[in-house]
Amino acid sequence: MGMFNKKIGKWELFLSYFPLTYNGILRSMVGNNFKTILDVGCGTGLPMEIINYKKLYTATGVDIYDPYLKECKLKNVYTKLINSDIRKLPFKEKSFDVVICFHVIEHLTKKEGDDLIRKLEKIAKKRVVLAMPIGYLHQEEYDGNQHQAHKSQWYPKDLREKGYMVTGQGLRVLYKEENVVVKYGIFSNILFLISMLFQPLLMYKPENAIYMFAMKDIRD
């Protein structure tokens, strides 16, 4: 076990097979028609545990915080891990089939985020998938990692204008900005079920969600 995050649980993995859950949207947007994947700002590697649970893909993770990379190494879902500032990615164009960047863009300024998205689209052969909070979600640094602070706000229109298909997840009026699992414990499952009832709406009206996924297929 690592010092920051336990390995993915059976329940989280189980939910990834349901298309309306967070993990289900993650799995479906990334797809399975690829061999190589780049995880930009991989953190402790939770998304890749879901995507590469059966170790079918050649996965490369990049993060600036070395303790997170050590955590990723223990999970054994990456073929390669690189310590690098994501604003200076050391990859050539068309290096990976799919490039993912989950809950990272908001840690950059808006200009840095725009620049990074353009870089990701150049590095990807087939697809780019992003995930981030919608609008303002306050977060300070933690884990001793100064890069964890949020610096920018993003909305569905920002990514639609860049040609991305956007879908929402998590009903904002229920979750707001709170860690409901900590606050309500077992009763947070009730909020989860209520949110699932509204998930079909959030697929088309992500403005009402707390998080959004954005996907763009790259054309030659």
C-alpha positions in Angstrom: 0.0 0.0 0.0 1.1 3.5 -0.7 1.1 6.4 1.7 -1.5 8.5 -0.1 -4.1 6.1 -1.6 -5.2 2.5 -1.3 -5.6 0.3 -4.3 -8.9 0.4 -6.1 -11.6 -1.5 -4.3 -13.9 -4.1 -5.8 -16.9 -1.8 -5.4 -15.2 1.0 -7.5 -14.2 -1.5 -10.1 -17.7 -3.0 -10.2 -19.2 0.5 -10.7 -17.0 1.0 -13.7 -19.1 -1.4 -15.7 -22.2 0.8 -15.2 -22.3 3.6 -17.9 -24.0 6.2 -15.7 -21.4 6.2 -12.8 -18.2 8.3 -12.7 -16.0 5.3 -13.3 -18.4 4.0 -16.0 -18.2 7.3 -17.9 -14.5 7.2 -17.6 -14.2 3.7 -19.1 -16.7 4.3 -21.9 -15.1 7.7 -23.0 -11.6 6.2 -23.1 -12.9 3.2 -25.1 -10.9 0.1 -25.9 -9.8 0.5 -29.5 -6.2 1.4 -28.7 -2.9 0.0 -27.5 -1.0 2.9 -26.0 -2.2 5.5 -23.5 -0.6 8.5 -21.9 -1.9 9.6 -18.4 -1.0 13.3 -18.0 -0.9 14.3 -14.3 -1.4 10.7 -13.3 -1.4 11.5 -9.5 -1.7 8.2 -7.6 -3.0 6.4 -10.6 -6.7 5.7 -9.8 -8.1 6.2 -13.3 -5.5 3.9 -14.8 -6.3 1.2 -12.2 -9.8 1.1 -13.8 -8.7 1.5 -17.4 -5.8 -1.0 -17.3 -7.0 -3.3 -14.6 -6.3 -6.3 -16.8 -3.0 -4.8 -18.0 -4.0 -4.9 -21.7 -2.5 -1.5 -22.6 0.9 0.0 -22.7 0.4 2.9 -20.3 2.7 5.8 -19.5 2.1 8.1 -16.5 3.5 11.6 -16.1 3.5 13.6 -12.9 5.7 16.3 -11.3 5.3 14.9 -7.8 7.6 12.0 -7.2 5.8 10.5 -4.2 2.7 10.0 -6.4 4.9 8.3 -9.0 6.2 5.9 -6.3 2.5 5.2 -5.4 1.7 4.5 -9.1 4.6 2.1 -9.3 3.2 -0.1 -6.6 -0.1 -0.5 -8.5 1.7 -2.1 -11.5 -0.7 -0.7 -14.1 1.9 1.6 -15.9 4.6 0.4 -18.2 6.6 3.6 -17.7 6.4 6.5 -15.2 8.0 9.9 -15.9 8.7 12.8 -13.5 8.0 15.9 -15.5 6.3 19.2 -15.4 3.2 18.6 -17.6 3.6 22.1 -19.2 6.8 20.7 -20.7 5.8 17.2 -21.9 8.7 15.4 -23.5 6.7 13.6 -26.3 6.6 13.9 -30.1 3.4 14.4 -32.0 1.2 11.3 -32.5 3.1 9.4 -29.7 0.1 7.7 -28.1 -3.2 6.4 -29.2 -5.1 8.0 -26.4 -4.2 10.8 -24.0 -6.1 11.3 -20.8 -5.8 14.2 -18.3 -8.1 13.8 -15.3 -8.6 16.6 -12.7 -5.4 18.3 -13.7 -6.3 21.3 -16.0 -7.9 23.2 -13.1 -4.5 23.2 -11.3 -3.1 25.4 -14.0 -3.9 29.0 -15.0 -6.4 29.3 -17.8 -3.7 30.1 -20.4 -1.6 27.2 -19.2 -4.6 24.9 -19.5 -5.4 26.1 -23.0 -1.8 25.5 -24.0 -1.7 22.0 -22.4 -4.9 21.0 -24.2 -3.4 21.9 -27.6 -0.3 19.9 -26.7 -2.4 16.9 -25.8 -4.2 17.0 -29.1 -0.8 17.0 -30.9 0.5 14.0 -28.9 -2.7 11.9 -29.4 -3.2 9.7 -32.4 -6.8 8.9 -31.8 -8.4 10.6 -28.8 -8.1 13.0 -25.9 -10.2 12.6 -22.8 -10.4 15.2 -20.0 -12.1 15.4 -16.7 -12.4 18.4 -14.3 -14.8 20.2 -12.0 -17.3 22.5 -13.5 -16.8 26.1 -12.4 -15.3 27.0 -9.1 -14.2 24.2 -6.7 -11.9 25.5 -4.0 -8.9 23.4 -3.2 -5.7 24.2 -1.4 -2.5 22.2 -1.6 -2.3 18.9 0.3 -0.2 15.7 0.6 2.7 18.2 0.9 2.1 18.9 -2.8 1.9 22.6 -3.7 0.6 21.7 -7.2 -2.7 20.5 -5.7 -4.2 24.0 -5.4 -6.8 25.0 -8.0 -6.1 28.0 -10.2 -8.7 28.1 -12.9 -12.4 27.5 -13.6 -13.7 25.6 -16.6 -17.2 25.2 -18.1 -18.8 23.0 -20.7 -18.8 25.8 -23.3 -15.0 26.2 -22.9 -14.4 22.7 -24.2 -17.3 22.6 -26.7 -15.7 25.6 -28.4 -12.6 23.4 -28.8 -14.6 20.6 -30.5 -15.1 18.4 -27.5 -18.1 16.3 -26.7 -19.0 17.1 -23.0 -21.0 15.1 -20.5 -21.7 15.9 -16.8 -21.5 13.7 -13.7 -22.8 14.2 -10.2 -25.8 16.4 -9.6 -24.4 19.8 -8.4 -27.4 20.7 -6.3 -26.8 17.6 -4.2 -23.0 17.4 -4.0 -22.1 21.1 -4.1 -18.5 21.3 -3.0 -18.6 19.0 -0.1 -17.0 15.6 0.5 -20.3 13.9 1.1 -18.8 10.5 2.0 -17.0 12.1 4.9 -19.9 14.3 6.0 -22.7 11.8 5.7 -21.0 8.4 5.9 -23.2 5.5 4.8 -26.1 7.9 4.1 -24.1 9.4 1.2 -25.2 6.3 -0.7 -28.7 7.8 -0.8 -27.4 10.9 -2.5 -25.5 8.6 -4.9 -28.8 6.9 -5.9 -30.7 10.2 -6.3 -27.9 11.5 -8.4 -28.0 8.4 -10.6 -31.7 9.1 -11.4 -30.7 12.5 -12.8 -27.6 11.2 -14.7 -29.3 10.9 -18.1 -30.1 14.6 -17.8 -26.5 15.5 -17.0 -25.3 13.7 -20.0 -27.0 16.4 -22.1 -27.0 19.2 -19.6 -23.6 19.1 -18.0 -24.1 22.6 -16.6 -26.1 21.1 -13.8 -23.3 18.7 -12.8 -20.4 19.1 -10.4 -17.9 17.3 -12.8 -17.5 17.0 -16.5 -15.9 14.6 -18.9 -14.8 15.9 -22.4 -13.8 13.7 -25.3 -12.4 14.7 -28.7 -11.4 12.3 -31.5 -8.3 13.3 -33.4 -8.5 13.3 -37.2 -5.5 13.2 -39.5 
